[in-house]
Amino acid sequence: MPSPPSKPPPTAPTRILGARLSLFVGGILVGLLLATVCFAVLTRSENGKGSASSGRVTLKLAHSLDPAHPVHLAMLRMAERVVELSDDTMRIDIYPSGQLGSETECIEQLQNGQLAMTKTSSAPLEGFVEEMKVFGLPYLFESEDHLWKTLNGEIGEELLTCAEGSGLHGLCYYDAGSRNFYSKTRMIRTPDDLRGMKIRVQSSPVAMKMVEALGGSPTPIAWGELYSALAQGVVDGAENNPPSFVSNKHSEVCKFFTLDAHTRVPDLLLISTTVWKSLTSEQRQWLKQASMDSSTYQRELWAEKSHESLEQAKSKEGVEVFEPDIALFMKKVEPVYDEFARGVVGELVERIRSVK
C-alpha cells in the first residue's frame, strides 16, 4: 500500500506569520496578567465626569487597626474628602483589622504592587529605611509640641520621602501618642524595677536595645498575639500608648501603668511609589490635601481618646498609674544613642534637638 504523501515544509512566509502570531498571543496573555495584578491595586472606569485620568481611580488602603480607632476614623474622613475634591472621580476603599495582612505584610504588598496604601508605625520601617530609627530613640522629643513642630516642618517632610527608594511614599503622619511601660507583676517606678522582666517590644533594634539598657529582657511578639502572651505569662509586660493599652484589653491583665513617655513614635500613611507616580499631578494634590486634613482630624480624636482611655483604666479597671522621675530613665538609655545615633541618624538627632 503506497505511503501517504508527506506534508511539504512550511514556506518562509508561513513560518514568519506563525512566529508573529505566537508573539501576538503571548503578548495578550502577558498583558492580561499585568492588568489583573494592577486592577487589584488601582482601578479606572469611565464615568463621564471628565477626570484628569480616563476615568475613576480607586485606591485600596489596608491597615491592622480596629474600625473604632482614631486612625481608621480619620481615614474615613480622608476618603470622604477625596471624593469631594475629585468630584467623585477618585475613591479610597479601606480594609481595617488586618483583613489584608499585618503591618509588615502590608508594607511588602505596597512594594510588590498588591496594595496601594497602608498605615504603619515608624518602627517596622526601620528595617527598610535607616532614618526611621530616629523615632525609636528614647526621650528624644521633649514634648508632644516638640514632636509635631518637627513632623510638620522641614524634617518631617524629608522623612516622608526618604523611603521612596524602597517603593514607599509618605503622605502624612498620625498621632500615636507616647509609649509607656505597663506590667502585670509590679509597678515600674525606676529602671531597677525592669530588671529581669520580659517586656514585649516591636520588631525594632532600637526598641530592643532601649529595654536592654534599662535592665529588661526585650521580647518581640506580634501585636495580635500579645494579649494571650501577657495572660499566659510569656511576657511580664509591654509598652504602648493608653488607647492601645485599653482597646486591646491589656488593662484586663496588666494593672500597673507607668507614664514614662520613653518614645513618641508616629504612625505614617504610605502609598506605593509606583501608584503615586501613576497618578496625575491633580490627583496627587487631592490625595495630599485629603491626607493632611485627616491628620489634623486624627490628632483631635486621639487627644480625646487618650484621656478617656487613661480614665477608664483607672476608674473602671483598677489600673494604678504612676509618673516617674524621667531623669533616672534618661541616664540609663545613653548607650542606645552611642550605638544608633551615628551617621544620618546622628545628624537628624542634632537637627531635631534644635527645633524650637
C-alpha positions as CSV (number, residue, x, y, z in Angstrom):
1,M,0.0,0.0,0.0
2,P,1.6,3.3,-1.0
3,S,2.5,5.7,1.8
4,P,0.5,9.0,2.1
5,P,2.3,11.9,0.6
6,S,4.5,13.8,3.1
7,K,3.3,17.3,4.1
8,P,5.5,19.9,2.5
9,P,7.6,22.0,4.9
10,P,6.1,25.5,5.6
11,T,7.3,28.2,3.4
12,A,9.3,31.1,4.8
13,P,6.3,33.5,4.8
14,T,4.3,30.9,6.7
15,R,7.0,30.5,9.3
16,I,7.2,34.3,9.8
17,L,3.4,34.5,10.1
18,G,3.3,31.8,12.7
19,A,6.1,33.4,14.8
20,R,4.3,36.7,14.7
21,L,1.0,35.1,15.7
22,S,2.8,33.3,18.6
23,L,4.3,36.7,19.8
24,F,0.9,38.4,19.5
25,V,-0.9,35.7,21.5
26,G,1.9,35.7,24.1
27,G,1.7,39.5,24.4
28,I,-2.0,39.3,25.0
29,L,-1.5,36.8,27.8
30,V,1.2,38.8,29.5
31,G,-0.9,42.0,29.2
32,L,-3.9,40.2,30.8
33,L,-1.7,39.0,33.7
34,L,-0.4,42.5,34.3
35,A,-3.8,44.1,34.0
36,T,-5.2,41.6,36.6
37,V,-2.4,42.5,39.1
38,C,-2.8,46.2,38.6
39,F,-6.6,46.1,38.9
40,A,-6.2,44.7,42.5
41,V,-4.3,47.9,43.4
42,L,-5.7,50.7,41.3
43,T,-8.8,50.5,39.0
44,R,-10.1,53.0,36.5
45,S,-13.5,53.1,35.0
46,E,-15.2,55.5,32.6
47,N,-17.7,57.7,34.5
48,G,-18.2,60.6,32.1
49,K,-17.1,63.2,34.7
50,G,-14.1,64.4,32.8
51,S,-11.5,63.5,35.4
52,A,-7.8,64.2,34.9
53,S,-7.4,60.5,34.0
54,S,-9.6,58.5,31.7
55,G,-11.9,57.5,34.5
56,R,-12.4,57.0,38.2
57,V,-9.4,55.9,40.2
58,T,-10.0,53.6,43.2
59,L,-7.1,53.0,45.7
60,K,-7.0,50.1,48.1
61,L,-5.9,51.0,51.7
62,A,-5.4,48.3,54.3
63,H,-4.3,48.6,58.0
64,S,-4.3,46.5,61.2
65,L,-6.3,48.7,63.5
66,D,-10.0,48.2,64.5
67,P,-12.8,50.4,63.0
68,A,-13.3,52.4,66.2
69,H,-9.6,53.5,66.3
70,P,-9.0,57.3,65.7
71,V,-6.7,56.5,62.7
72,H,-9.5,54.5,61.0
73,L,-12.0,57.2,61.6
74,A,-9.5,59.8,60.2
75,M,-9.1,57.6,57.1
76,L,-12.8,57.5,56.6
77,R,-12.7,61.4,56.7
78,M,-9.9,61.3,54.1
79,A,-11.9,59.0,51.8
80,E,-14.8,61.5,52.0
81,R,-12.5,64.4,51.2
82,V,-11.0,62.7,48.2
83,V,-14.5,62.1,46.8
84,E,-15.3,65.8,47.4
85,L,-12.1,67.2,46.0
86,S,-12.1,65.0,42.9
87,D,-15.9,65.3,42.2
88,D,-16.1,61.5,42.7
89,T,-13.5,60.7,40.1
90,M,-11.2,59.3,42.8
91,R,-12.0,57.0,45.7
92,I,-10.3,55.1,48.5
93,D,-11.5,51.6,49.7
94,I,-10.4,50.9,53.2
95,Y,-9.8,47.4,54.7
96,P,-9.2,47.6,58.6
97,S,-8.5,45.0,61.3
98,G,-5.7,43.2,59.4
99,Q,-8.0,41.9,56.7
100,L,-5.2,42.0,54.1
101,G,-2.3,41.3,56.5
102,S,-0.1,42.7,59.3
103,E,1.7,46.0,59.2
104,T,4.9,44.4,57.7
105,E,2.9,42.3,55.3
106,C,1.0,45.4,54.0
107,I,4.3,47.3,53.6
108,E,5.6,44.4,51.5
109,Q,2.4,44.4,49.4
110,L,2.9,48.1,48.6
111,Q,6.4,47.2,47.4
112,N,5.3,44.3,45.2
113,G,2.3,46.1,43.8
114,Q,-0.5,44.2,45.5
115,L,-1.8,47.1,47.6
116,A,-1.9,50.9,47.1
117,M,-1.8,52.4,50.6
118,T,-1.3,51.4,54.2
119,K,-0.7,52.8,57.7
120,T,2.3,51.7,59.7
121,S,4.2,52.7,62.8
122,S,7.6,54.1,62.0
123,A,9.1,51.2,64.0
124,P,8.7,48.5,61.3
125,L,10.1,50.9,58.7
126,E,13.4,50.8,60.5
127,G,14.1,47.6,58.5
128,F,13.6,49.5,55.3
129,V,14.9,53.0,56.0
130,E,17.8,53.9,58.2
131,E,16.4,57.3,59.0
132,M,13.3,55.9,60.7
133,K,15.5,54.7,63.6
134,V,15.5,58.2,64.9
135,F,11.9,57.9,66.1
136,G,12.8,54.9,68.3
137,L,15.5,56.8,70.2
138,P,14.2,57.3,73.8
139,Y,13.4,60.7,75.2
140,L,14.5,62.5,72.0
141,F,11.3,64.6,71.9
142,E,10.8,66.9,74.9
143,S,7.0,67.0,74.5
144,E,4.1,66.4,72.1
145,D,4.5,70.0,70.9
146,H,8.2,69.4,70.1
147,L,7.2,66.3,68.1
148,W,4.6,68.0,66.0
149,K,6.8,71.0,65.3
150,T,9.3,68.5,63.9
151,L,6.9,66.5,61.9
152,N,5.1,69.5,60.4
153,G,8.4,71.1,59.4
154,E,11.2,70.5,57.0
155,I,12.5,67.4,58.8
156,G,9.1,65.8,58.8
157,E,8.6,66.4,55.0
158,E,12.1,64.9,54.3
159,L,11.3,61.8,56.3
160,L,8.1,61.2,54.4
161,T,10.0,60.8,51.2
162,C,13.1,59.0,52.4
163,A,11.7,55.6,51.8
164,E,11.0,56.2,48.1
165,G,14.0,54.1,47.2
166,S,12.2,51.2,48.9
167,G,9.0,51.8,46.9
168,L,7.2,53.7,49.7
169,H,6.0,57.3,49.6
170,G,4.8,59.0,52.8
171,L,1.7,61.2,52.7
172,C,1.2,62.3,56.3
173,Y,1.7,61.4,60.0
174,Y,-0.9,60.2,62.5
175,D,-0.6,60.7,66.3
176,A,0.3,57.6,68.2
177,G,1.0,59.4,71.5
178,S,3.8,58.4,73.8
179,R,4.8,54.9,74.5
180,N,4.8,53.8,78.2
181,F,5.6,50.7,80.2
182,Y,2.9,48.5,81.7
183,S,3.2,45.4,83.7
184,K,1.2,42.5,85.3
185,T,3.7,41.8,88.0
186,R,4.8,45.2,89.6
187,M,4.9,48.9,89.1
188,I,7.9,50.2,87.2
189,R,8.9,53.2,89.3
190,T,12.6,53.2,88.4
191,P,14.8,51.4,85.8
192,D,15.7,48.9,88.5
193,D,12.1,47.6,88.5
194,L,12.6,46.4,84.9
195,R,15.5,44.2,85.9
196,G,14.7,40.6,84.9
197,M,11.3,41.5,83.4
198,K,10.3,40.2,79.9
199,I,8.9,43.2,78.0
200,R,7.2,42.8,74.7
201,V,8.6,45.3,72.1
202,Q,8.0,46.0,68.5
203,S,10.3,44.3,66.0
204,S,12.8,47.2,66.3
205,P,16.5,47.0,67.0
206,V,16.4,50.4,68.8
207,A,13.4,49.4,71.0
208,M,15.2,46.2,72.0
209,K,18.4,48.0,72.8
210,M,16.4,50.5,74.9
211,V,14.8,47.8,77.1
212,E,18.2,46.1,77.5
213,A,19.8,49.3,78.6
214,L,17.0,49.7,81.2
215,G,17.7,46.2,82.5
216,G,14.8,44.4,81.0
217,S,14.6,41.5,78.6
218,P,13.1,42.6,75.2
219,T,10.8,40.1,73.6
220,P,9.4,40.8,70.1
221,I,5.9,39.5,69.7
222,A,3.3,40.2,67.1
223,W,0.7,42.7,68.3
224,G,-2.2,40.3,67.7
225,E,-0.6,37.7,69.9
226,L,0.3,40.0,72.9
227,Y,-2.9,39.6,74.9
228,S,-2.5,35.8,75.2
229,A,1.2,36.2,75.8
230,L,0.5,38.5,78.8
231,A,-2.3,36.3,80.1
232,Q,-0.1,33.2,79.9
233,G,3.0,34.8,81.3
234,V,5.1,34.5,78.2
235,V,6.0,38.2,78.9
236,D,5.7,40.2,82.1
237,G,4.7,43.5,80.4
238,A,4.8,45.6,77.3
239,E,4.9,49.3,76.3
240,N,2.4,51.3,74.3
241,N,0.1,54.3,74.5
242,P,-3.1,54.4,76.7
243,P,-5.7,53.9,73.9
244,S,-3.9,50.7,72.7
245,F,-3.5,49.5,76.3
246,V,-7.2,49.7,76.9
247,S,-8.8,49.0,73.5
248,N,-6.8,45.7,73.2
249,K,-7.9,44.7,76.7
250,H,-4.3,44.6,78.0
251,S,-5.7,46.6,81.0
252,E,-7.6,43.4,82.0
253,V,-4.3,41.7,82.6
254,C,-1.8,44.4,83.5
255,K,-2.7,46.6,86.5
256,F,0.4,48.8,86.6
257,F,0.9,51.6,84.1
258,T,4.0,53.9,84.1
259,L,3.7,57.2,82.3
260,D,7.4,57.5,81.4
261,A,6.8,58.5,77.7
262,H,10.1,57.0,76.6
263,T,9.3,57.4,72.9
264,R,6.9,59.2,70.7
265,V,6.7,57.0,67.7
266,P,4.3,58.4,65.0
267,D,2.2,56.4,62.5
268,L,2.7,57.1,58.8
269,L,0.3,56.9,55.9
270,L,2.1,55.3,53.0
271,I,1.3,54.9,49.3
272,S,3.2,52.7,46.8
273,T,5.7,54.8,44.9
274,T,4.6,53.1,41.7
275,V,1.0,54.0,42.3
276,W,1.9,57.6,43.4
277,K,3.8,58.1,40.2
278,S,0.9,56.7,38.1
279,L,-1.4,59.5,39.4
280,T,-1.7,62.8,37.7
281,S,-0.4,66.0,39.5
282,E,-4.0,66.9,40.2
283,Q,-4.8,63.6,41.7
284,R,-1.7,63.7,43.9
285,Q,-2.8,67.2,45.1
286,W,-6.3,65.9,46.0
287,L,-4.8,62.9,47.9
288,K,-2.2,65.0,49.7
289,Q,-4.7,67.6,50.8
290,A,-7.2,64.9,52.0
291,S,-4.5,63.1,53.9
292,M,-3.3,66.3,55.7
293,D,-6.9,67.1,56.6
294,S,-7.3,63.6,58.0
295,S,-4.1,64.1,60.1
296,T,-5.4,67.2,61.7
297,Y,-8.7,65.5,62.4
298,Q,-7.0,62.4,63.8
299,R,-4.9,64.4,66.3
300,E,-8.2,65.8,67.7
301,L,-9.7,62.4,68.1
302,W,-6.5,61.0,69.5
303,A,-6.3,63.6,72.3
304,E,-9.9,62.8,73.4
305,K,-9.3,59.0,73.2
306,S,-6.1,59.1,75.1
307,H,-7.6,61.0,78.0
308,E,-10.7,58.8,78.0
309,S,-8.6,55.6,77.9
310,L,-6.5,56.5,80.9
311,E,-9.5,57.5,82.9
312,Q,-11.3,54.2,82.0
313,A,-8.2,52.2,83.0
314,K,-8.0,53.9,86.4
315,S,-11.7,54.2,87.4
316,K,-13.3,51.1,85.8
317,E,-10.5,48.6,85.6
318,G,-8.5,49.4,88.7
319,V,-5.2,50.2,86.9
320,E,-2.7,52.0,89.0
321,V,-0.9,54.9,87.1
322,F,2.4,56.3,88.1
323,E,4.5,59.2,86.8
324,P,8.2,58.5,87.4
325,D,11.3,60.7,87.5
326,I,12.3,60.7,83.8
327,A,15.9,61.7,84.6
328,L,16.5,58.3,86.0
329,F,15.5,56.6,82.8
330,M,17.2,59.1,80.5
331,K,20.6,58.4,82.1
332,K,20.2,54.6,81.6
333,V,19.5,54.8,77.9
334,E,22.6,56.7,76.9
335,P,24.1,53.5,75.4
336,V,21.3,53.5,72.8
337,Y,22.5,56.8,71.5
338,D,26.1,55.6,71.4
339,E,25.0,52.7,69.2
340,F,22.4,54.2,66.9
341,A,22.8,58.0,66.9
342,R,25.5,57.9,64.3
343,G,25.7,58.9,60.6
344,V,22.5,60.1,59.1
345,V,20.6,59.3,62.3
346,G,23.0,61.3,64.4
347,E,22.6,64.2,62.1
348,L,18.8,64.0,62.5
349,V,19.1,63.9,66.3
350,E,21.1,67.2,66.3
351,R,18.6,68.8,63.9
352,I,15.6,67.6,66.0
353,R,17.1,68.9,69.2
354,S,17.5,72.3,67.6
355,V,13.8,72.6,66.7
356,K,12.1,75.2,69.0
